[in-house]
Amino acid sequence: MTNSEDKVDALLAKHPNLTKEEAIQILKDKNERKKKKRSDKAERINAKILKNEENKPEQ
């Protein structure tokens, strides 16, 4: 079994009223939110780095 299949099985064990397709969709949505959060964080860090480089006094 793959890691994603294990997660689907764990979610189904915790919530037996879900279908396998619903559990897969929940995990897909969660992964998309995680990807977006990581992307947003990287953008903020890059913007902060650029801002600091612009404000750095020339030597």
MOKAUR-V602574 format. One record per residue. RES is the residue in one letter. SS is DSSP state (H for helix, E for strand, - for the rest). OMEGA is omega in radians with two decimals (999 if undefined). Layout:
# MOKAUR-V602574
res->RES ss->SS omega->OMEGA
res->RES ss->SS omega->OMEGA
This chain:
# MOKAUR-V602574
res->M ss->- omega->3.09
res->T ss->- omega->-3.13
res->N ss->H omega->-3.12
res->S ss->H omega->3.10
res->E ss->H omega->3.09
res->D ss->H omega->3.14
res->K ss->H omega->3.10
res->V ss->H omega->3.14
res->D ss->H omega->3.12
res->A ss->H omega->3.12
res->L ss->H omega->3.11
res->L ss->H omega->3.12
res->A ss->H omega->-3.12
res->K ss->H omega->-3.12
res->H ss->- omega->-3.04
res->P ss->- omega->-3.14
res->N ss->- omega->3.12
res->L ss->- omega->2.99
res->T ss->- omega->-3.13
res->K ss->H omega->3.13
res->E ss->H omega->3.11
res->E ss->H omega->3.13
res->A ss->H omega->3.11
res->I ss->H omega->3.13
res->Q ss->H omega->3.11
res->I ss->H omega->3.14
res->L ss->H omega->3.09
res->K ss->H omega->3.14
res->D ss->H omega->3.13
res->K ss->H omega->3.13
res->N ss->H omega->3.10
res->E ss->H omega->3.10
res->R ss->H omega->3.12
res->K ss->H omega->3.11
res->K ss->H omega->-3.14
res->K ss->H omega->-3.14
res->K ss->H omega->3.11
res->R ss->H omega->3.14
res->S ss->H omega->3.11
res->D ss->H omega->-3.14
res->K ss->H omega->3.12
res->A ss->H omega->3.11
res->E ss->H omega->3.13
res->R ss->H omega->-3.14
res->I ss->H omega->3.13
res->N ss->H omega->3.11
res->A ss->H omega->3.12
res->K ss->H omega->3.12
res->I ss->H omega->3.13
res->L ss->H omega->3.14
res->K ss->H omega->3.14
res->N ss->H omega->3.11
res->E ss->H omega->3.14
res->E ss->H omega->-3.09
res->N ss->H omega->-3.11
res->K ss->- omega->3.12
res->P ss->- omega->3.14
res->E ss->- omega->3.14
res->Q ss->- omega->999
